[in-house]
């Protein structure tokens, strides 16, 4: 098979142009090569914050959508946490009817431009794709997310906001403004309820704003989706920390809200509890990315916060947050950036696309290694980490092979900055100020199938329930909770 991207594109255009708009047979769909996503040059993009992936052209979007076999079983829909009618939207896109394609997506998701960029389609809707199975290569499944991104970017401004039913007289508070909260707020508002969203930061968007870098998700796109909520009539109050500005119980007992949805995410960073984590130059990925993204530390002279200037950076962890931190450090001027991960690349939980982009940009991957202590100079600043080498043993509960330390394999890595990206726990504020809420051993809220917590009139969803999860999984929880809240309000 010819894997040259340029040749593949030319072949795809040739196949498409010979069809003259007639219906395609399954055999013809199988013959259309997957469309590659254009991207910035790796050397150039490592020095700017502009989006890396440049998006499909209209022709590419039509060609890629035409690869869908339109199978009756539609396993892709069951792989989507919000159950978008994927074959129907792809069918419209294949015809060049991008507005109707977006309309289909928006029946289930208010955030297609965001999900098309940051969701792991390869492990969700694209994983069960019949085309990928027919070609015996899951990497050749229909690139659903890339087509979704194109139709959202092209047509979002031409569609009105979702329609809102007549006012019900009911009030719902939504705590947090990330993906779960945005999905819940949109559905609840469409039911006709008055919805107020409370955000602790000065900008709404949650992890979409503070956690995901500009080069992966331009903040103008998040702002556009937030403005859609405003157009629908959702009242968004910023700088409002529920638990401090106002207790959760007060929203119900004193402010007259009939129900509350909590979507505050998992914002409490984990540390490794090793020597040296209190040195100058050690950061949680949360702090580092928040300074860079929400407060635009990369914009010299106009940033709302300073940033630690680094030459040699070690990022500890192997997830998407670790990739974001490493690639951000490079763009902030670091000369060397290393990702230190105690398993192999095959076990790394980060999206393959993000790992590939990081490698292209020159990020080093020190796999089967982990930091066991951080060393400082006489001024209390980071000067090195001591690493230990690992080998892989038997599989653990996650299905990945467990790392086993090799004794006597200590080595020093000279660095001046360490970014810890090993995950987050839920913020304890709400559970500390609302003892009625039941939590599990990890501090996550315990909910039923509809997202209802142990506290009457309070629902929750997203990372506060799941721990760190994906945008689309959080949205799915927000929608389930909104449906449960709607049933409760309709009966009360």
C-alpha positions in Angstrom: 0.0 0.0 0.0 1.2 3.5 -0.9 1.5 5.4 2.4 2.8 8.7 1.0 0.3 11.3 2.3 0.5 13.4 -0.9 -0.1 10.3 -3.1 -3.0 9.2 -0.9 -4.7 12.6 -1.2 -4.3 12.6 -5.0 -5.6 9.0 -5.2 -8.6 10.0 -3.0 -9.5 13.0 -5.2 -9.2 10.8 -8.3 -11.6 8.2 -6.9 -14.0 10.9 -5.7 -14.0 12.9 -9.0 -15.0 9.8 -11.0 -18.2 9.2 -9.0 -20.2 12.1 -10.5 -22.3 12.4 -7.3 -23.9 8.9 -7.6 -24.3 6.6 -4.6 -21.2 4.7 -3.6 -21.1 1.0 -3.2 -19.4 -0.4 -0.1 -16.5 -1.6 -2.3 -16.0 2.0 -3.6 -16.1 3.4 -0.1 -13.4 0.9 1.0 -11.2 2.1 -1.8 -11.1 5.7 -0.7 -8.0 6.4 1.3 -8.2 8.1 4.7 -7.6 11.8 4.6 -4.5 13.1 6.5 -4.9 16.2 8.6 -2.7 19.1 7.5 -0.6 20.5 10.3 2.0 23.2 11.0 5.6 22.3 10.3 7.0 20.8 13.6 10.0 23.1 13.8 7.9 26.2 13.3 5.0 25.3 15.6 7.3 24.6 18.5 8.0 28.3 18.7 4.4 29.6 18.5 1.0 29.0 20.3 -1.1 28.7 17.1 -3.1 25.6 16.5 -1.0 22.7 15.3 -3.7 20.8 13.3 -4.9 23.0 10.5 -8.1 21.2 9.7 -9.6 19.6 6.6 -10.6 21.4 3.4 -14.2 21.1 2.2 -13.1 18.5 -0.3 -11.3 16.5 2.3 -14.3 16.6 4.6 -16.6 15.3 1.9 -14.1 12.6 0.9 -13.5 11.4 4.5 -17.3 11.4 5.2 -17.8 9.3 2.1 -15.7 6.5 3.6 -18.5 5.8 6.0 -20.2 2.5 5.1 -23.6 3.7 6.4 -24.0 0.3 8.1 -27.3 -0.5 9.8 -25.8 -1.5 13.1 -23.9 1.9 13.5 -21.5 0.7 16.3 -19.9 4.2 16.2 -23.1 5.6 17.9 -22.8 3.2 20.8 -19.1 4.3 21.1 -20.1 7.9 21.5 -20.9 9.0 25.1 -23.6 11.4 23.9 -24.9 9.2 21.2 -24.5 11.5 18.2 -26.2 10.0 15.0 -22.8 9.7 13.3 -23.9 8.0 10.1 -26.6 10.6 9.5 -24.2 13.6 10.0 -21.5 11.9 7.9 -24.1 11.3 5.1 -24.9 15.0 5.0 -21.2 15.9 5.1 -20.5 13.6 2.2 -23.0 15.5 0.1 -21.4 18.8 1.1 -24.4 19.7 3.2 -22.4 20.8 6.2 -25.1 22.9 7.8 -27.4 20.0 8.1 -24.5 17.8 9.3 -23.9 20.2 12.1 -27.6 20.3 12.9 -27.5 16.5 13.5 -24.5 16.8 15.8 -26.1 19.6 17.8 -29.1 17.4 18.5 -26.8 15.6 21.0 -23.7 17.9 21.5 -23.3 21.6 22.0 -19.5 21.4 21.7 -18.6 19.9 18.3 -15.7 22.2 17.5 -14.2 21.3 20.9 -14.9 17.6 20.8 -13.6 17.4 17.3 -10.3 18.6 18.5 -9.7 17.1 21.9 -11.8 14.0 22.3 -10.0 10.6 21.9 -12.2 9.4 19.0 -9.8 6.5 18.4 -10.9 4.9 21.7 -14.5 5.9 21.5 -16.6 6.3 18.4 -13.9 5.3 15.9 -12.9 2.1 17.9 -15.9 0.0 16.8 -16.1 1.5 13.3 -17.1 -1.2 10.7 -14.7 0.3 8.1 -11.7 -0.1 10.4 -12.7 -3.7 11.1 -13.2 -4.4 7.4 -9.8 -3.1 6.6 -8.4 -5.0 9.6 -6.8 -1.8 10.8 -8.5 0.4 13.5 -6.3 3.3 12.5 -8.1 3.3 9.1 -11.6 3.9 10.6 -13.5 6.9 9.4 -12.0 10.0 10.9 -15.2 11.1 12.6 -13.7 13.8 14.8 -11.9 15.5 11.9 -15.1 15.8 9.9 -17.0 16.9 13.1 -14.4 19.7 13.5 -14.7 20.8 9.9 -18.5 21.2 9.9 -18.5 22.9 13.3 -15.8 25.4 12.2 -17.5 26.1 9.0 -21.2 26.3 10.0 -21.4 27.2 13.7 -22.0 30.9 13.0 -24.8 30.2 10.6 -27.0 28.2 13.0 -29.1 29.9 15.6 -28.7 28.8 19.2 -30.8 25.7 20.3 -34.5 26.6 20.8 -35.7 27.1 24.4 -39.2 25.9 25.6 -41.5 28.3 27.5 -40.5 29.1 31.0 -41.3 26.6 33.6 -40.8 28.8 36.6 -38.1 26.4 37.9 -34.6 27.5 38.8 -31.5 25.4 38.5 -28.0 26.2 39.7 -25.0 24.8 37.8 -21.7 24.8 39.7 -18.7 25.0 37.5 -18.5 25.8 33.8 -16.6 22.9 32.2 -17.9 20.3 29.7 -20.2 18.5 32.1 -21.7 21.8 33.3 -22.0 23.2 29.8 -23.9 20.2 28.6 -26.2 20.1 31.6 -26.9 23.9 31.4 -27.7 23.6 27.7 -30.2 20.8 28.1 -31.8 22.3 31.3 -32.3 25.6 29.6 -33.8 24.0 26.5 -36.4 22.4 28.9 -37.4 26.0 29.8 -35.8 26.2 33.3 -34.0 29.3 34.5 -30.3 28.3 34.7 -27.5 30.1 36.5 -23.9 28.9 36.1 -21.4 29.7 38.9 -17.7 29.8 37.9 -14.9 30.3 40.4 -12.4 31.7 37.9 -12.8 35.0 36.0 -13.5 33.2 32.7 -16.0 30.4 32.1 -15.0 27.2 30.3 -13.4 25.2 33.1 -10.6 22.8 32.0 -11.2 23.8 28.4 -9.8 27.2 29.3 -7.3 26.6 32.0 -6.1 23.1 31.1 -5.9 22.6 27.4 -3.3 24.7 25.5 -4.1 27.2 22.8 -2.2 25.1 20.2 -4.6 22.3 20.8 -7.8 24.2 21.5 -8.0 27.9 20.6 -9.8 29.8 23.3 -11.9 31.7 20.8 -13.7 28.5 20.1 -14.5 27.9 23.8 -15.7 31.5 24.0 -18.0 31.0 21.1 -19.6 27.9 22.7 -20.0 29.8 26.0 -21.7 32.7 24.1 -24.1 30.1 22.7 -25.2 29.4 26.3 -25.6 33.1 27.0 -27.7 33.5 23.8 -29.9 30.7 25.1 -30.4 32.7 28.3 -28.1 31.0 30.7 -26.9 33.4 33.4 -23.1 33.0 33.9 -21.6 34.4 37.1 -17.8 34.4 37.4 -15.6 34.9 40.4 -18.2 32.9 42.4 -16.7 30.1 44.5 -19.5 27.9 45.8 -18.4 26.7 49.2 -16.9 30.1 50.0 -18.8 32.8 48.2 -22.0 30.9 49.0 -22.5 27.4 50.5 -24.2 24.8 48.3 -27.1 24.4 50.9 -27.7 28.1 50.8 -28.4 28.0 47.0 -31.3 25.6 47.8 -32.5 26.8 51.2 -32.1 30.6 50.9 -31.7 31.4 47.2 -34.7 29.4 45.9 -33.0 27.0 43.5 -35.1 23.9 42.8 -32.1 21.8 41.9 -28.3 22.0 41.7 -25.9 20.3 39.3 -22.2 20.1 40.4 -19.6 19.8 37.7 -16.5 21.2 39.4 -14.1 18.8 37.9 -11.0 17.3 39.5 -8.7 20.2 40.1 -6.6 19.2 43.1 -3.2 18.1 41.7 -1.4 14.9 42.9 2.2 15.0 43.8 4.7 12.1 44.0 5.6 12.6 47.7 9.3 12.4 47.0 12.2 14.4 48.4 12.6 17.8 46.7 9.0 18.5 45.6 9.1 21.8 47.6 12.1 23.2 45.6 11.8 26.3 43.5 11.2 25.1 40.0 8.8 22.3 40.8 5.2 22.8 39.5 2.0 20.8 39.3 0.9 20.6 35.7 -2.4 22.3 36.8 -0.6 25.4 38.0 1.8 25.5 35.0 -1.0 25.1 32.4 -3.3 27.5 34.2 -0.7 30.2 34.1 0.1 29.5 30.5 -3.5 29.0 29.2 -6.0 31.0 31.3 -3.5 33.8 32.2 -1.6 33.7 28.9 1.9 33.6 30.4 3.4 33.1 27.0 2.3 36.6 25.9 5.3 38.6 27.1 4.5 42.1 28.4 0.7 41.5 28.5 0.4 38.3 30.6 -1.7 38.4 33.8 1.0 36.3 35.5 4.7 35.6 35.5 6.0 32.2 34.3 9.1 30.4 35.4 11.7 30.6 32.6 13.3 27.2 32.0 16.1 25.7 30.0 15.8 22.0 30.8 12.5 20.6 31.8 11.4 17.2 33.0 7.7 16.3 32.9 6.7 13.4 35.1 3.7 11.4 33.7 2.4 10.0 30.5 -1.1 11.2 30.0 -2.5 14.0 27.8 -1.8 16.6 30.5 1.8 15.6 30.5 1.9 16.1 26.7 0.3 19.5 27.1 2.8 20.5 29.8 5.8 19.3 27.8 4.7 21.0 24.6 3.8 24.2 26.4 7.3 24.3 28.1 8.9 24.0 24.6 6.8 27.0 23.4 7.8 29.0 26.5 11.4 28.8 25.5 12.8 25.6 27.0 15.8 24.2 25.1 15.3 20.6 26.2 12.1 18.9 27.4 11.9 15.3 28.5 8.8 13.3 29.4 9.7 10.8 32.2 7.4 7.8 32.2 7.7 4.6 34.2 6.1 2.4 31.5 6.7 2.0 27.8 5.2 4.0 25.0 2.7 1.2 24.3 1.3 1.6 27.8 1.2 5.4 27.7 -2.4 6.7 28.2 -1.9 9.9 26.1 -3.5 10.1 22.7 -1.3 8.7 20.0 -1.7 11.9 18.0 -0.4 14.0 20.9 2.6 11.7 21.5 3.4 11.8 17.8 3.2 15.6 17.6 5.4 15.9 20.7 8.0 13.6 19.2 7.9 15.6 15.9 8.6 18.8 17.9 11.7 17.3 19.6 10.3 16.3 23.0 12.4 13.5 24.4 10.7 10.4 25.9 12.5 8.7 28.7 10.4 5.6 29.1 10.8 2.9 31.8 12.2 5.5 34.1 10.8 7.5 37.0 12.0 10.2 39.4 12.7 9.0 42.9 13.9 12.4 44.2 14.5 15.9 43.1 17.8 17.6 43.9 18.4 21.3 44.5 21.3 23.8 44.6 22.4 25.9 47.6 19.6 28.4 46.7 16.8 25.9 46.9 16.3 25.7 43.1 16.0 22.5 41.1 19.2 21.3 39.5 18.5 17.6 38.7 16.3 14.6 39.3 17.5 11.2 40.3 15.8 8.5 38.1 15.3 4.8 38.5 15.0 2.4 35.6 12.0 0.0 35.4 11.1 -3.2 33.6 7.5 -4.3 32.9 6.0 -7.1 35.0 2.5 -8.6 35.0 -0.6 -6.7 34.1 -2.4 -4.7 36.8 -6.0 -3.7 37.3 -5.8 -1.1 34.4 -4.8 -3.8 32.0 -1.3 -2.4 31.6 1.9 -4.2 32.6 3.1 -3.1 36.1 6.5 -1.3 36.3 9.0 -3.0 38.5 12.1 -1.0 39.7 15.6 -2.2 38.8 17.6 -1.8 42.0 21.0 -0.1 41.5 19.9 1.7 38.3 19.9 5.2 39.7 21.0 8.0 37.4 21.0 11.8 37.4 19.2 14.0 34.8 20.2 17.6 34.8 17.1 19.9 34.8 16.1 23.2 36.2 12.3 22.6 36.1 10.1 19.7 37.1 6.4 19.5 36.1 4.4 16.8 37.9 1.6 15.5 35.7 0.4 12.3 37.4 -3.3 13.2 37.8 -5.7 15.1 39.9 -8.1 14.5 42.8 -11.4 16.3 43.4 -11.2 19.6 45.1 -12.2 19.0 48.7 -14.0 22.4 49.3 -17.5 21.3 48.5 -17.4 18.0 50.5 -15.8 19.9 53.4 -18.6 22.5 53.4 -21.4 20.1 52.6 -21.1 17.1 54.8 -24.4 15.7 53.5 -22.6 14.7 50.2 -21.4 11.1 50.1 -17.9 10.6 48.6 -15.8 7.6 47.8 -12.2 6.9 49.0 -10.9 9.2 46.2 -13.1 12.1 47.3 -15.3 11.7 44.2 -19.1 12.2 44.6 -21.1 9.0 44.8 -24.1 9.2 42.4 -26.8 7.0 41.0 -27.4 6.1 37.4 -28.9 9.5 36.7 -26.2 11.4 38.5 -28.2 12.2 41.7 -26.0 12.5 44.8 -26.8 11.5 48.4 -28.1 15.0 49.0 -31.7 15.8 48.0 -32.0 18.1 44.9 -28.3 17.8 44.1 -26.8 16.1 41.0 -23.2 15.8 39.9 -21.2 14.7 36.8 -17.9 14.8 35.0 -14.5 14.6 36.7 -16.0 15.2 40.2 -17.6 11.8 39.8 -15.3 10.0 37.3 -11.9 11.3 38.3 -9.9 12.6 35.4 -11.9 11.7 32.2 -12.5 13.0 28.7 -14.5 16.0 27.6 -17.1 13.9 25.9 -17.5 11.5 28.8 -18.1 14.5 31.1 -20.7 15.9 28.6 -22.4 12.5 28.6 -22.7 12.7 32.4 -24.0 16.2 32.3 -26.7 15.3 29.8 -27.8 12.2 31.9 -28.0 14.4 35.0 -30.0 17.1 33.1 -32.5 14.4 32.0 -32.8 13.2 35.6 -33.2 16.7 36.9 -35.9 17.3 34.3 -37.9 14.3 35.5 -37.6 15.4 39.1 -38.8 19.0 38.3 -41.6 17.7 36.1 -42.9 15.7 39.0 -42.5 18.3 41.7 
